[in-house]
Amino acid sequence: MKSQNDTPLPPPLPLPDRCARVAEALPAAGLPPDRIRVLDASARTAAEAAAALGCAVGAIANSLVFLSGGEPVLVMTSGGHRVDTAALAARWGRPELRRATPEEVRGATGQAIGGVAPVGHPRQLPTVVDESLVGHDRIWAAAGTPHTVFSTTAAELLLLTGGRLLPVGP
């Protein structure tokens, strides 16, 4: 591979295994796998990710895992919102939502809190995408580790996850 001035570029670094699974899932929704970015700074929180990317906190799509009726579910929420679990469970028609423990998150996704991607899990999780993410032309989601992200849109997140668009707040 060469740069624009024909200088050879170093080979791309191999992605960590958790990111490689995310990269493999992107083409299934018609997205190029090369959207994944490795950041120097941590993107463990929405504020850290927004600072590293130079975007609004609301443009960060947090991947939050909850348990509902004993089943892990994924809520993709704007970094600027908190999930109202009672209201969301009622809108979604699901039993009570309880925040998953770090061990339950890793068991359901194969990824650690702070790096959970919307895809690349051992099995697809029932998913809600926060309707407020639609208001951003570009959003950023974790790509499997706290130092990796990928750019997407709310419409693409719905395709990737098979999710349902709902408000997540009160």
C-alpha positions as CSV (number, residue, x, y, z in Angstrom):
1,M,0.0,0.0,0.0
2,K,1.3,3.5,-0.8
3,S,0.4,7.0,0.4
4,Q,-0.7,9.7,-1.9
5,N,2.9,10.7,-2.7
6,D,3.8,7.1,-3.4
7,T,5.7,6.6,-0.2
8,P,5.2,3.1,1.1
9,L,2.9,2.9,4.1
10,P,3.6,0.6,7.0
11,P,1.3,-2.4,7.0
12,P,-1.8,-1.9,9.1
13,L,-1.6,-3.2,12.6
14,P,-3.6,-6.3,13.2
15,L,-6.8,-5.6,15.1
16,P,-7.2,-7.2,18.5
17,D,-9.4,-10.4,18.3
18,R,-12.4,-8.6,19.7
19,C,-12.1,-5.9,17.1
20,A,-11.6,-8.4,14.3
21,R,-15.0,-9.9,15.1
22,V,-16.6,-6.5,14.9
23,A,-14.8,-5.8,11.5
24,E,-16.2,-9.2,10.2
25,A,-19.7,-8.2,11.2
26,L,-19.8,-4.8,9.4
27,P,-19.9,-6.1,5.8
28,A,-23.0,-8.2,6.7
29,A,-24.9,-4.8,7.0
30,G,-23.1,-3.4,3.9
31,L,-20.5,-1.4,5.8
32,P,-16.8,-1.4,5.1
33,P,-14.7,-3.0,7.9
34,D,-12.1,-0.3,7.6
35,R,-14.3,2.2,9.6
36,I,-12.6,1.0,12.8
37,R,-10.2,3.5,14.4
38,V,-7.7,2.7,17.1
39,L,-7.4,5.7,19.4
40,D,-4.4,6.7,21.5
41,A,-6.6,7.8,24.3
42,S,-9.2,5.7,26.1
43,A,-12.8,5.8,24.9
44,R,-14.1,3.9,27.9
45,T,-16.7,6.6,28.7
46,A,-18.8,8.7,26.4
47,A,-16.9,11.8,27.6
48,E,-13.5,10.3,26.9
49,A,-14.6,9.1,23.5
50,A,-16.1,12.5,22.5
51,A,-12.9,14.2,23.7
52,A,-10.7,11.8,21.7
53,L,-12.8,12.2,18.5
54,G,-13.6,15.9,18.8
55,C,-17.4,15.3,18.7
56,A,-20.4,16.0,20.9
57,V,-21.0,13.5,23.7
58,G,-24.5,12.9,22.2
59,A,-22.9,11.5,19.1
60,I,-21.3,8.6,21.1
61,A,-23.4,5.4,21.0
62,N,-22.9,3.7,24.3
63,S,-23.5,-0.1,24.3
64,L,-25.1,-1.0,27.6
65,V,-26.0,-4.5,28.5
66,F,-29.0,-5.3,30.7
67,L,-30.7,-8.5,31.8
68,S,-34.4,-8.8,31.1
69,G,-36.2,-12.0,32.2
70,G,-32.7,-13.5,32.6
71,E,-31.8,-12.8,29.0
72,P,-29.0,-10.3,28.1
73,V,-30.2,-7.4,26.0
74,L,-28.3,-4.4,24.4
75,V,-29.3,-0.8,24.7
76,M,-27.5,1.6,22.3
77,T,-27.9,4.9,24.0
78,S,-26.7,8.4,23.2
79,G,-23.8,9.4,25.4
80,G,-25.9,12.3,26.6
81,H,-28.7,10.1,27.9
82,R,-29.4,7.9,30.9
83,V,-31.6,4.9,30.5
84,D,-34.9,4.9,32.4
85,T,-35.1,1.1,32.8
86,A,-38.8,1.0,33.9
87,A,-40.0,3.3,31.0
88,L,-37.8,1.4,28.4
89,A,-39.0,-2.0,29.6
90,A,-42.6,-0.9,29.3
91,R,-42.1,0.6,25.8
92,W,-40.1,-2.4,24.6
93,G,-42.7,-4.9,26.1
94,R,-40.0,-6.7,28.1
95,P,-39.7,-7.8,31.7
96,E,-37.8,-5.5,34.1
97,L,-34.3,-4.4,33.0
98,R,-31.4,-4.9,35.4
99,R,-27.9,-3.6,34.6
100,A,-25.6,-6.5,33.9
101,T,-22.5,-7.1,36.0
102,P,-19.1,-6.8,34.4
103,E,-19.0,-10.7,34.3
104,E,-22.4,-10.9,32.7
105,V,-21.4,-8.3,30.1
106,R,-18.3,-10.3,29.2
107,G,-20.3,-13.5,29.1
108,A,-22.9,-12.1,26.8
109,T,-20.7,-10.1,24.5
110,G,-17.1,-11.5,24.8
111,Q,-16.1,-7.8,25.4
112,A,-15.4,-5.8,28.5
113,I,-17.3,-2.8,29.8
114,G,-16.0,0.4,28.1
115,G,-15.4,-1.4,24.8
116,V,-18.6,-3.2,24.1
117,A,-19.5,-3.0,20.4
118,P,-23.0,-3.3,19.0
119,V,-21.9,-6.5,17.1
120,G,-19.2,-9.1,17.2
121,H,-20.8,-11.0,20.1
122,P,-21.1,-14.8,20.4
123,R,-24.8,-14.4,19.5
124,Q,-27.0,-11.4,18.5
125,L,-28.7,-9.7,21.4
126,P,-32.1,-8.2,21.4
127,T,-31.3,-4.5,20.9
128,V,-32.8,-1.0,21.3
129,V,-31.2,2.0,19.5
130,D,-31.9,5.3,21.3
131,E,-34.1,7.4,18.9
132,S,-32.0,10.5,19.8
133,L,-29.1,9.1,17.9
134,V,-31.0,9.8,14.7
135,G,-30.3,13.5,15.2
136,H,-26.6,13.0,14.5
137,D,-25.2,12.6,11.0
138,R,-22.3,10.6,12.3
139,I,-22.2,8.6,15.5
140,W,-19.4,6.6,17.0
141,A,-19.7,3.2,18.7
142,A,-17.1,1.1,20.5
143,A,-15.4,-1.6,18.4
144,G,-14.6,-4.2,21.0
145,T,-12.0,-2.5,23.2
146,P,-11.8,0.7,25.2
147,H,-9.4,2.1,22.5
148,T,-11.3,1.3,19.4
149,V,-14.4,2.9,17.8
150,F,-16.1,2.9,14.4
151,S,-18.2,5.5,12.7
152,T,-21.8,4.8,11.8
153,T,-25.3,6.2,11.7
154,A,-28.5,5.3,13.7
155,A,-29.9,3.7,10.5
156,E,-26.8,1.5,10.1
157,L,-26.9,0.6,13.8
158,L,-30.5,-0.7,13.3
159,L,-29.3,-2.8,10.3
160,L,-26.2,-4.1,12.2
161,T,-28.1,-5.1,15.3
162,G,-31.6,-5.9,14.0
163,G,-32.6,-3.5,16.7
164,R,-35.7,-1.4,17.5
165,L,-35.7,2.4,17.6
166,L,-37.1,3.7,20.9
167,P,-36.7,6.5,23.3
168,V,-34.6,5.3,26.3
169,G,-35.3,8.1,28.7
170,P,-38.4,8.9,30.8
